[in-house]
Amino acid sequence: MKIKNWYSDKKPWIITGPCSAETEDQLLDTVTQLVDNGFDTIRAGVWKPRTRPNSFEGVGEIAFPWIKKAKEKFPHIQFAIEVASAEHVELALKNDIDILWVGARTTVNPFNVQEIADAVRGVEDKPILIKNPINPDLALWMGALERFDAVGIKKLGAIHRGFSTYQESIYRNIPLWQIPIELKSNFPDLLLINDPSHIAGKRELLFEIAQKAMDLQYDGLIIESHRSPNEAWSDAAQQLTPKALKEMLDSIKIREKSFPNKDFKNELEGIRDQIDETDKELLEVLSRRLELVKKIGQYKKEKNVAIFQLDRWNKIIENRPVWAKKLHLDADFIKSIYQDIHDESIRIQTEIYNEE
Ligand SMILES: O=C(O)C(=O)C[C@]1(C(=O)O)C=C[C@@H](O)C=C1
């Protein structure tokens, strides 16, 4: 499948607005402030999938006349809402919503995704954005995109909103940046948007996440904004006023997507050659280590000694990070590499032990 790039604007695409449409006044006032601050693509939740049944689940259809009023007041703006069923799609299209997105709780379920894809079949002019599934499963995310591609959607995009976790984390949803990076390697032309609000869960982290997304060449950001964030009916801690949002975005550095000149390209290629050489050395050293693991494995097998050696492993995992620190390497990074290496040693030795 070849998903095409349809977004040609050089600037990052900013989609912003309240987590939820709450009242006509709240929506119109927030949109007016957003337009005053230069924003033109507005998001607003109409239906909200919530974890617990007694949370605010969105105002529903009554939001459509409010959205219509906002668009009459500011004819240049576009509206994006979340859809989670064929019925939502039908209502959104009937009410001239410009952009649809599929939420993280929907992307996990191929039945729901297919139902929505069938409902938008033939819709050529509207962008459809697919949030990552709540669980870190790249195949599910790709599968959802493929379903929309298969029904002929031309303006497809992906939204990276982070992943649910049991691990303790500073994030509401851990970003796991390697997953959207892998998505981009599979679909290089896919429009990729970052959702700092749902990754962060709190205002203080928004800047750092948005900047990282720009450094990783995302095409845009979807960020929640509310006229009075602390009074928001949902996601109060992660929303910003339109003015604060503009200030934050003004302080973000937007990186060049392409190489500015030949000297720069030469310099980059020179360093990349050195990285290639260093990687060859790294792999040679790794291969030497794994040969020793095979040797010790053969020996332990002959002497009928167990593969896993707790004392030795404890020593390794204790002192490698200490050695690493002396070389100014991050201790946690090195620890996780050694955990992977040890897993591989066990795998190799298990193979040896299973040989006749
Ligand atoms: O020291 C050993 O006994 C090994 O087999 C080597 C090794 C390693 O990878 O360093 C692998 C498995 C053991 O649990 C401990 C260490």
The ligand as a MOL file (V3000), in Angstrom:
LIG
                    3D

  0  0  0     0  0            999 V3000
M  V30 BEGIN CTAB
M  V30 COUNTS 16 16 0 0 0
M  V30 BEGIN ATOM
M  V30 1 O 28.5950 -16.6010 32.6260 0
M  V30 2 C 27.8830 -17.4880 32.1130 0
M  V30 3 O 27.6420 -18.5640 32.6830 0
M  V30 4 C 27.3240 -17.2880 30.7820 0
M  V30 5 O 26.7660 -18.2010 30.2150 0
M  V30 6 C 27.3860 -15.9420 30.1510 0
M  V30 7 C 26.1660 -15.0660 30.4850 0
M  V30 8 C 26.4280 -13.7280 29.7120 0
M  V30 9 O 25.7380 -13.4840 28.7030 0
M  V30 10 O 27.2830 -12.9670 30.1380 0
M  V30 11 C 24.9240 -15.7510 30.0160 0
M  V30 12 C 24.0750 -16.4160 30.8650 0
M  V30 13 C 24.2340 -16.4000 32.3170 0
M  V30 14 O 23.0080 -16.2190 32.9890 0
M  V30 15 C 25.2130 -15.4430 32.7560 0
M  V30 16 C 26.0890 -14.7910 31.9130 0
M  V30 END ATOM
M  V30 BEGIN BOND
M  V30 1 2 1 2
M  V30 2 1 2 3
M  V30 3 1 2 4
M  V30 4 2 4 5
M  V30 5 1 4 6
M  V30 6 1 6 7
M  V30 7 1 7 8
M  V30 8 1 7 11
M  V30 9 1 7 16
M  V30 10 2 8 9
M  V30 11 1 8 10
M  V30 12 2 11 12
M  V30 13 1 12 13
M  V30 14 1 13 14
M  V30 15 1 13 15
M  V30 16 2 15 16
M  V30 END BOND
M  V30 END CTAB
M  END
